[in-house]
Amino acid sequence: MKELILRERLKERINALGILKQGNFVLSSGTRSGQYFDCKTLIGDPKSLEYISLLLLDRIKQESVVAVGGIVLGGALLSTALSAFASLYWVDITTFMIRTTNKFYGLQKVIEGTIPLGANKKVALIDDVITTGKTIMKAIQIVEEHGYKVSLISTVYDRNEGGSKKLKDMGYTFYSILQNESDLKPFYHD
């Protein structure tokens, strides 16, 4: 029941903020789309961020993960907020960020942040939107090459264009708060 209420409140915020845009957009996958889910703007809204964090926290607690990794940029913002909200509920979840491209300055890490050492190597990955799944699959590869087991992958919005199906077919647990929802109001973007 709580999940349904939070999801409905999130949809209300999405509609009020005009997050689902109509127009002609190039997605990170390189494909063109008539719709764009502006998740970075949604993440900037405190109430929306609270609803997202609470919805993701319930799923993540079920998986007994030691850390939550956010894929740069949207997922990194979400994982950090989730960790902060979790601490308000006495749940200790550390966070880390994954770059899917190399960094050529500083420490040149592809994983930044804290993943506790120990026997439990289970982590969750978060991204804002999934289309083809290419970025998430690259992040999985990076995390698993560092010796961790990805036990859950979560997104705010699934465009239902094959990415989540690929992940499920590969044996990963996938959860998205929203899927190409028909009750979201698209706003025309110039």
C-alpha positions in Angstrom: 0.0 0.0 0.0 2.8 2.4 1.0 4.5 1.7 -2.4 1.4 2.5 -4.4 0.8 5.8 -2.5 4.4 6.9 -2.9 4.4 6.0 -6.6 1.1 8.0 -7.1 2.6 11.0 -5.4 5.7 10.8 -7.5 3.6 10.7 -10.7 1.7 13.8 -9.4 5.1 15.6 -9.0 6.2 14.4 -12.5 3.1 15.8 -14.1 3.2 19.1 -12.1 6.9 19.6 -13.0 6.5 18.6 -16.7 9.1 16.0 -16.5 8.0 13.9 -19.5 8.8 16.0 -22.6 7.5 15.5 -26.1 9.7 16.6 -29.0 12.7 15.3 -31.0 15.5 14.1 -28.7 18.7 12.2 -29.0 19.1 9.8 -26.1 22.4 8.7 -24.5 22.1 5.4 -26.5 22.3 7.5 -29.7 18.7 6.7 -30.7 16.1 9.3 -31.4 12.9 9.5 -29.4 9.7 11.5 -29.4 9.8 11.5 -25.6 12.3 12.5 -23.0 12.1 11.7 -19.3 13.9 14.6 -17.6 15.0 12.8 -14.5 17.8 15.3 -13.5 15.1 18.0 -13.1 13.0 15.5 -11.1 15.9 14.7 -8.8 16.3 18.4 -8.1 12.8 18.5 -6.6 13.0 17.7 -2.8 9.6 15.9 -2.6 10.3 13.8 -5.7 13.7 12.9 -4.4 12.1 11.8 -1.1 9.5 9.6 -2.8 12.2 8.0 -5.1 14.5 7.4 -2.1 11.8 5.7 0.0 10.7 3.5 -2.9 14.2 2.4 -3.7 15.1 1.9 0.0 12.3 -0.6 0.5 13.7 -2.7 -2.5 17.3 -2.4 -1.4 16.7 -3.5 2.1 15.2 -6.7 0.8 18.5 -7.5 -1.0 20.8 -7.2 2.1 23.4 -5.2 0.1 26.4 -3.5 1.7 26.5 -0.5 -0.6 24.6 1.2 -3.4 26.4 2.3 -6.5 25.1 5.1 -8.7 26.0 5.4 -12.3 27.3 8.9 -13.1 25.5 11.3 -13.3 21.8 10.6 -12.5 22.4 7.4 -10.6 25.2 9.0 -8.5 22.8 11.7 -7.4 20.2 9.1 -6.5 22.5 6.8 -4.6 23.8 9.7 -2.5 20.3 10.9 -1.7 19.2 7.3 -0.9 22.1 6.8 1.5 21.2 10.1 3.3 17.5 9.2 3.5 18.3 5.6 4.7 20.3 7.1 7.6 17.1 8.9 8.8 15.5 5.5 9.2 18.6 4.0 11.0 19.6 2.0 7.9 23.3 2.2 7.1 23.9 2.0 3.4 27.1 3.4 2.0 27.3 4.7 -1.5 29.8 4.7 -4.4 29.8 6.1 -7.9 30.7 4.3 -11.2 32.1 6.0 -14.2 31.6 4.1 -17.4 34.4 6.0 -19.1 37.9 6.5 -17.8 38.9 9.5 -15.8 42.4 10.9 -16.8 43.1 13.1 -13.8 43.3 12.8 -10.0 43.3 9.2 -8.8 41.8 8.1 -12.2 39.3 5.8 -10.5 36.2 4.4 -12.3 34.7 3.6 -8.9 34.6 6.4 -6.3 33.2 6.2 -2.8 32.9 3.6 -0.1 32.2 -0.1 -0.4 32.7 -1.9 2.9 35.3 -4.7 3.0 34.1 -8.1 4.2 32.5 -11.3 3.2 29.3 -9.7 1.9 30.1 -8.4 -1.6 26.5 -7.8 -2.6 25.8 -4.3 -4.0 22.9 -2.6 -5.8 23.2 -0.3 -8.8 21.0 2.7 -9.5 20.5 4.7 -12.6 17.9 7.3 -13.5 16.5 5.9 -16.8 17.0 2.7 -18.8 16.6 2.4 -22.5 18.9 -0.1 -24.2 20.7 -1.0 -21.0 24.2 -0.4 -22.5 25.4 2.0 -19.8 24.1 -0.2 -17.0 25.7 -3.3 -18.5 29.1 -1.5 -18.6 28.7 -0.5 -15.0 27.9 -4.1 -14.0 31.1 -5.2 -15.8 33.2 -2.6 -13.9 31.7 -3.5 -10.5 32.0 -7.2 -11.0 35.6 -6.9 -12.2 36.3 -5.2 -8.8 35.0 -8.4 -7.1 31.5 -7.4 -6.1 28.2 -9.1 -6.9 25.4 -7.0 -8.3 22.2 -8.3 -6.7 19.8 -5.5 -7.7 19.6 -3.0 -10.5 17.1 -0.1 -10.0 16.0 2.8 -12.1 13.4 5.5 -11.7 12.1 5.2 -15.3 12.1 2.2 -17.7 11.5 3.3 -21.3 10.6 -0.3 -22.1 12.9 -0.4 -25.1 14.7 -3.7 -24.3 17.2 -2.7 -21.6 15.4 -4.2 -18.6 14.6 -7.4 -20.5 18.3 -7.9 -21.4 19.2 -7.5 -17.7 16.5 -9.9 -16.6 17.6 -12.4 -19.3 21.1 -12.2 -18.0 19.8 -13.2 -14.5 19.8 -9.9 -12.8 17.1 -8.7 -10.5 15.7 -5.5 -12.0 13.3 -3.0 -10.4 12.0 0.3 -11.9 9.7 2.7 -10.0 8.0 3.7 -13.2 7.6 2.1 -16.6 6.6 4.0 -19.7 3.4 5.0 -17.8 0.3 6.0 -19.8 -0.9 8.3 -17.0 2.1 10.6 -17.2 1.3 13.8 -19.0 3.8 14.7 -21.7 4.7 18.4 -22.2 5.7 19.7 -25.6 9.3 20.8 -25.8 10.5 23.2 -28.5 
